[in-house]
Amino acid sequence: MDLMPDIPQGRQVIEAYGDGGFRITGRRIEGSVIVAPSMQLDWPVAAMDALAPDSFDLMDQLPDAVEILLLGCGTSMAFLKPDIRAALKARGVAVEPMDTGAACRTYNVLMAEDRRVAAALIAI
């Protein structure tokens, strides 16, 4: 039985994380990133306390609408400030904060299910 789902060509798959970055579809990326099924963007956020409502403006560059944003908070889950959650809700995006590892794994599952998902990941 094949446990790996068939992932369409060109999709961004998070293969590894740690040492200050990620391996996404065979390419090493240093620092934090926003990953969506069709592309990844460097994200200049290194810690949760650096987040502001405009920290997610880069998502406007994504070609597809995002319904679910997985927020990789670093080594442990953290709560979002109400103004940040409100800014994302105004964009029509539900945000789920979790540790970065859990966000990477959850992103891969939802992406393989063809969900409208992205992950904003703080590097660890």
C-alpha positions as CSV (number, residue, x, y, z in Angstrom):
1,M,0.0,0.0,0.0
2,D,1.4,3.4,-1.1
3,L,1.2,5.8,1.8
4,M,2.5,8.8,-0.1
5,P,-0.2,10.8,-1.9
6,D,0.2,11.7,-5.6
7,I,1.2,15.3,-5.5
8,P,0.8,17.3,-8.7
9,Q,4.0,18.5,-10.5
10,G,5.1,22.0,-9.4
11,R,3.6,21.9,-5.9
12,Q,5.7,23.2,-3.1
13,V,6.3,20.4,-0.6
14,I,8.1,21.1,2.7
15,E,10.6,18.3,3.0
16,A,12.6,19.4,6.0
17,Y,13.0,22.2,8.6
18,G,15.6,23.3,11.1
19,D,19.1,24.8,11.2
20,G,17.5,28.2,10.5
21,G,15.6,27.3,7.3
22,F,13.7,24.8,5.2
23,R,14.0,22.4,2.3
24,I,11.1,23.0,0.0
25,T,10.8,20.9,-3.1
26,G,14.5,20.0,-3.1
27,R,15.7,23.6,-2.5
28,R,17.3,24.9,0.7
29,I,15.7,28.2,1.9
30,E,17.4,30.1,4.7
31,G,15.2,32.0,7.1
32,S,11.4,32.3,7.5
33,V,9.1,31.7,4.6
34,I,5.5,31.8,3.4
35,V,4.7,28.7,1.4
36,A,1.7,28.0,-0.8
37,P,1.1,25.2,-3.2
38,S,2.3,27.2,-6.2
39,M,5.2,29.2,-4.7
40,Q,7.2,30.2,-1.7
41,L,8.2,33.7,-0.6
42,D,11.0,34.8,1.8
43,W,9.3,36.2,4.9
44,P,11.2,38.8,7.0
45,V,9.8,37.7,10.4
46,A,12.2,36.0,12.8
47,A,10.0,35.9,16.0
48,M,6.4,36.0,17.1
49,D,6.9,39.3,18.9
50,A,7.9,40.9,15.5
51,L,4.5,40.1,14.0
52,A,2.2,43.0,13.0
53,P,-1.0,43.2,11.0
54,D,1.0,44.1,7.9
55,S,3.4,41.1,8.3
56,F,1.1,39.1,6.0
57,D,0.9,41.7,3.2
58,L,3.2,39.4,1.2
59,M,0.3,37.0,0.8
60,D,-1.1,39.4,-1.8
61,Q,1.7,38.1,-4.1
62,L,0.3,34.5,-4.0
63,P,-1.6,33.7,-7.2
64,D,-4.3,31.7,-5.5
65,A,-6.7,32.7,-2.7
66,V,-5.8,31.3,0.8
67,E,-8.6,30.1,3.1
68,I,-6.4,28.6,5.8
69,L,-3.1,30.0,7.0
70,L,-1.0,27.8,9.2
71,L,1.3,29.9,11.3
72,G,4.5,28.2,12.4
73,C,5.4,30.1,15.6
74,G,8.9,28.7,16.1
75,T,9.7,26.0,18.6
76,S,6.3,26.3,20.4
77,M,2.8,27.5,19.7
78,A,1.9,31.1,20.7
79,F,-1.3,33.0,20.7
80,L,-1.9,35.8,18.2
81,K,-2.6,39.3,19.1
82,P,-6.3,40.2,18.5
83,D,-5.4,42.9,15.9
84,I,-3.4,40.4,13.8
85,R,-6.1,37.8,13.9
86,A,-8.7,40.5,12.9
87,A,-6.5,41.6,10.0
88,L,-6.3,38.1,8.7
89,K,-10.0,37.6,9.2
90,A,-10.7,40.7,7.2
91,R,-8.8,39.1,4.3
92,G,-11.1,36.0,4.6
93,V,-8.3,33.9,6.1
94,A,-8.6,31.6,9.0
95,V,-5.3,31.4,10.9
96,E,-4.1,28.4,13.0
97,P,-1.0,29.0,15.1
98,M,1.1,26.0,16.0
99,D,4.8,25.2,16.4
100,T,6.7,25.3,13.1
101,G,7.2,21.6,12.8
102,A,3.5,20.9,13.2
103,A,2.7,23.7,10.7
104,C,5.1,22.1,8.1
105,R,3.4,18.6,8.5
106,T,-0.1,20.0,8.4
107,Y,0.6,22.1,5.4
108,N,1.8,19.1,3.4
109,V,-1.3,17.1,4.3
110,L,-3.7,20.0,3.4
111,M,-1.8,20.8,0.2
112,A,-2.0,17.2,-0.9
113,E,-5.8,17.3,-0.3
114,D,-5.9,20.3,-2.7
115,R,-7.0,22.7,0.0
116,R,-6.5,26.5,-0.3
117,V,-3.8,26.6,2.3
118,A,-0.6,28.5,2.9
119,A,1.9,28.4,5.8
120,A,3.8,31.3,7.3
121,L,6.8,29.7,8.9
122,I,9.2,31.2,11.4
123,A,12.5,29.4,10.9
124,I,14.0,27.4,13.8
